[in-house]
Amino acid sequence: MSGVLDEMRASARRRLADLPGGEPGVGDGEAFPAALRGRASLSVIAEVKRASPSRGALAPDADAAAQARVYVDAGAAAVSVLTEPTRFGGSLDDLEAVVSAIHAPVLMKDFIIDPEQVRAGALLGARAVLVIRRMLDDVALSEILDACERYAVAPFFETHDGAEVADGVARGVPVIGVNNRDLDTLAINTSTATELLDGVPEDRVAVAESGYLKPEGVRPLLGRCDAVLVGSALMTHGDPGAFIREVVACR
């Protein structure tokens, strides 16, 4: 496991005791994949992210709810919210604020290592949670996937190589993301997604992640995946709505 993932695992472990208590109501585990499904066009998962490990502060004082409303009004199909505080400046407060502000499904983007995090995300209204395959051994992964089923949230199964993609397919997860970012070096290579997305069958939702800094950069993805996740570019763009509209209009 890379140093970044080790650090994020430790951060997640420290925060377990502070998770809100309570049992979620009846969720809708299909809401997130249903909002994205279809490769005839490219859906946008627009991210609320205050900072990143590679670029530092992006928009530390952003109003998470207002940012999410701009995204959805521009045509984003779903919104991702970073809730990790140490390197991303996020919080569960941001998640709760965004869920309350929009009708589109929300992805809780954190470093999930324990089923309790899945429960807390569902409690606060997340319709999907990030599940990084590289971060979890088989036992922990099975426990988290079981929790996703129990609490009716979709696992966003993040992969970084062909073996991880194949594992997600074999496990039947509904959403498989391919991250262009190397978790060891934090370097980005957008050819990673274009090389690996063909391994995701059309009955799953395929998502390309990281490195799409301009709308025209998504064109190689057309017809190869259902959605693209964009974060840093939107948080630093003067008109994030225009960026989203241009991506959604790509054909």
Secondary structure, 3 states (H helix, E strand, C coil): CCHHHHHHHHHHHHHHHHCCCCCCCCCCCCHHHHHHCCCCCCEEEEEECCEECCCEECCCCCCHHHHHHHHHHCCCCEEEEECCCCCCCCCHHHHHHHHHHCCCCEEEECCCCCHHHHHHHHHCCCCEEEEEHHHCCHHHHHHHHHHHHHHCCEEEEEECCHHHHHHHHHHCCCEEEEECECCCCCCECCHHHHHHHHHCCCCCEEEEECCCCCHHHHHHHCCCCCEEEECHHHHCCCCHHHHHHHHHCCC
